[in-house]
């Protein structure tokens, strides 16, 4: 039997900007106010806590698919607290919080609100 030649894999350092794809991406989006099913009249007091294993690039707040607010270039931890006033409030509404990290991974949460 002929012996198979051993293959050698040279190990080289990773480039500085390299990102390992198997690193776990964790983004926690905890909305403390308003709660799902809340009744609203004119304004929404939104409070949300964001924690991410990566730098958060963008937070977008939508009300019935209309962009109400956008925050850019945030660190890995952020508390969003703001009073939002949508132009029109329907009988049933969806408030959506979209978080995008530096690698464009998206985390979102939808809250159903009533008038």
N, C-alpha and C positions, 0 to 999 in steps of 0.2 A: 504494500500500500504506500502511496505517495503522501507525504506529510503536506498538509495545506500550509501555505505561508501565513504568518501572523500579520494581521492588519494593525497598523498603528494609527491612532488618531491623535494628531497634535492638538494640544490644548492651548488655546490662545485667550487672552483676556477679552472680555466683551467691550465693545466701544462704549464711550461714556453715555451716549443717548439711547443705548439699547434698552428695550423693555421686554422682559420675559413674559411670554403669553400665558404661562401657567400660574402666574401670580394671581391670587384671588382678589377680585374687585368687590368691595363691600361698600355700599352706600345705604345709610339708614336715614329715612325721611319720616320724622315723627311730627304729625300735625296735632297740636294741642287745642287749637281754636281756629275755625269753628268745627264742631263735631258733625259727623254725617247725620243728615236729617234735621239740621237746625233750620229754624224759620228766620228769615232776614227781612228787613224793611228797605233801607237805603244803602247802608254801608256794611262792609264785612271786616271784622277785626281778625286778621290772619296772623297766627303765630305758629312757626314751624322750626324744628330743630333738625339740622343736617349734619351728619357725620359721614366722612368718606375716607377710604384708604388711599385715595388719590385726590389731587387738588381739584376742587370744583371749578369748572370753567364758567358755567351759566346756570342761573335759576330763572325759569320763566313761569309766570302766573297767568292762567287763562280762566276766563269766565264765559261759559257758553261758546267756547272756541275763539274768543276774542282776547288777544294779548292785553293784559292790564299792566304788567310790570315785568322788567327784566333786570337782573343784577349780574354783573360780569366779574370775572377774575377774583374768585373767593378762595380762601384757604381750605383746609380739610374739615374745619368745623365752623359752623355759622348758625346764628339764630336770626331767622327772618321774622320781623314783626312790623306790620304796617296796616293802616286802615285803607281799604280799597273801596272805591265807589263806582260800581258799574253803571253804564248809561241806561240800560234797560234790565229789569229783573222780571223774569217769567214766573209762572206758577211753580215750575220745576226747573232747577238750574244745576249746572255742573261746574264746580271749581276744580281746576286741575293745576297741580304743582309739578313741574318738570325740572329735573336736575340732570345736568350733563357734566361729566367729568372730563379731565384733560385728554382722555383717549376716546371721547365721544360715546362712552357708555351712558345709557339713559336709565333713570329711575323716575317713576311718576306715581302720583297718588291722586285719585279723584274723589271728591266729596260732593254728595248730593245735598242741595240746599233748596228750601221752599220759601215762597213769598207768603 
